Amino acid sequence: MISLSKIRREFQVGDEQVLALRDVDLTIKTGEYVSIMGPSGSGKSTLLNIIGLLDRPDKGSYLLEEEDMTDLDDRQQAELRRHKIGFVFQFFHLVPRMTAADNIELPMMLSGLEPKERKDRVHAALASFGLSNRANHRPDQLSGGQRQRVAIARATIMEPHILLADEPTGNLDRVSGQEVIDIIEALNQKNITLIMVTHDPELGRRAGRRINMLDGRIDSDG
């Protein structure tokens, strides 16, 4: 379970102090499917980054599975990200010189898994995501939909408890976008908590719970 209490985040932009999150309270239960919507600058991505331990709040507390995240050092946060949280971004963030198989394998290498287990997991993931015939292709040799499938496979190869998706279909055509949504919703059906930032109202409505943000606050939650 995710529990945020009185979360504040400020940024210095030139001479101006920008309050990105204003005392946000939020609880998300294990296995929920949550969409986070709102206009640009409303705090959506900042909130997602704090949940994903990519950023730290200036004030407030964050409990993940009843463990306090706010006082962990960078190494401890990185370890938790590696094992509990998967990320899917609009622009894929694949390593350009690595093949699809190598990109999927990368988190396991960083975690020190044995080569045989890495190979077996990569083989299974490629088959599951319909990428077996693209295993040795670099990102520039893949379509947008294929690159996002590689990114999702990489994000879930360590069997995370939470999948964070920031505009996962924003760089895809309609057909590829639908394929990607079907994949991540199927992962949610396996009790992975899915939190998705999107500007697309139709996509946002697919979630079981819809949060709308405005000016750094949760404007509605239902």
N, C-alpha and C positions, 0 to 999 in steps of 0.2 A: 504494500500500500504506500501511496505517496501522500505526504501531509506537509503543506506549506502554511506558515503562520506569519502574518505581518511582514511579508517580503517586500523590501525596498531595494531599488537599484538605480543609481545615478551615474550619469556620464558627463564628462566635461567636453563640450564641443566648442572649440574656440574660446571665447570669453563667456559662453553661456553654460549654465548647469542644467542638464536635461534630466528630468525625473522619469525614467522609463517604466518603472513599476512602483505603484503607490500602495503599500500596505496590503498586498494581495494575500488572501486566505483561500486555500484550495485543498481539497482532499479527493484523491482518485483511488478507487478500489482496484484490487488485482483483477485483471481480465476485462476491465472496461474498455470501451471504444469511444474516445473523446475527440471531437474536433474543436479547434480553437480558431476563431474568426475575428475579423475586425479590420479597420482601415490601416493603411501603412502608418507606422509610427505609434501604433496602439499598445505595443509591448508584447506582441505574440511571440516573436522569435527570441526576445530576451527571456521570457518565461520558459520557453522550451529549452534554451541553453542552460538555464539554472537547474531545471529538472534533470537535464542530461549531464550535469557536472562539468559543463564547458565554461561556465561562468559562476561567479560567487555573488550572493546578495550582499549589499552593504549593511542591511539590518534584517532581522527576522530569523526564523528557524526553518529547516528543511529536514524532515524525517523520511528516510527511504527504508521500508520494511522494518520500522521501529528503530533504526539506527540514525543518529544525528550526523548529517552530512556537513554541517557548516564549519565544524572545527577540524575536519580532515585535512592533511597536507596534500600537496599535488600528487605525490606518489600513491597515496591511499585512494585518492579520487580516481586516478588513472586505472588502478587495479579494479575498482568497482565498475567503472565504465566498461572495461574489457570483458567482464563476466556477467554484468547484469543489464547493460543498456546497449541497444543497437540503434544506429542512426541511418536515415535515408534522406538525402538532400536533393534539391531540384537539379543541381548541376553534377550529380553523380560522385565527384571527387575520387575517381579511380586513379591509380598510378599509371601514367601513360605508357611507360616502357614495359609494364608487366602484362602478361596474358590474362585472360578471364580467370583461368584456374589459379594463377599466381595471386591475383587480387583477392580471390576468395580465401586462399590459404593464409594470407598475410596476418590476420588477427591470431591465428593459431600458432604461427611462428613466433610472434611477439609474446605469446603466453607460454611458450616452451613445450607445446605438445609434441609427442613423439612423431617421427616422419610417417610411420604406417598409419597412425590414427588420422593424421592430417590428410593423407592421400585418400583414405577411405571416406572421410567426411566430404572432401572436395568432390570426389566421384559421385557421391549420393546427392550433393547439392546441385551439381551440374545437371544430373538427370531430373531432379525434382523441378528445377526451374526451366527445363527445356533448352538447356545450353550445352548439352554433350558435344554437339557438332561445332561448337564455338569455343571449346576449351582453350585452344592455342592461339586464339585471335586477340590482338591488342584492342584497347578501347576504340582507337580510330578506325578499326575494321568492323565495328559493331554498329547496329542501328541504335537510336535513342532508347527504344524499348528494351533492347538486349542489354545495353549498358546499365539501365536502371535495374533490370533483373539481376545482373552481376552485383550491383551495389546492395540489393536486398539480400542476396545470398551471403555476401560478405558480412552484412550487418547482423545476420541471424546464425552464422556458422558456430558461434560460441554459445548458442541456445540462451539468449538473454531473456530476462523477465519482462523487459519493457522495450518497445519499439517506438522511436520518435521519428516522425516523418514531417519534414519541412517542405511544403509545396511539392510533393513527390511526383505529381503529374504536370507540373508547371512548364516543363520543357519538352513535353511529348505531344504527339498528335492524339486525336480522340481514341482511336482503336488501341494504340499502345498504352495510353493512359488507363483505359478500362482494364486491360490485362494486368497492369501494375496494381490497381486497386483491388482486383479480384485476389491477387496473390497476398497482399498485406491483410486483407479482410479474412482470408483463410487462416493466416497465422494467428489473428486475433481469436478465431474459433478454437484454437489450441490453447487458449488461456494466456496468451501473451497480451499484456496491457498495451493498447495502441493509442498513441496521442499524435494527432495530425494537425498541423497548421495549414490552412488553405484560404485562398481568396474566393474559391469557387463555391457559391451557395449550394449548388446541386450536390457537390461532393461533401460539403459540410453536413447536409441533411442526412447522409447515409449513416452517420455515426449515431450510436445509441444515446449520446449526450453531447449537447452543443453549448460551447462557451463562447460568448461574444465579449471582446475587450474594447475598451475605449479610454484613451488618455491614461494608459497605465493601470487601469482598474478593470475588474470583471464587471461588465455592465449587465449581463444576463447569464444564467446557467440553468439549462433545462433540457 
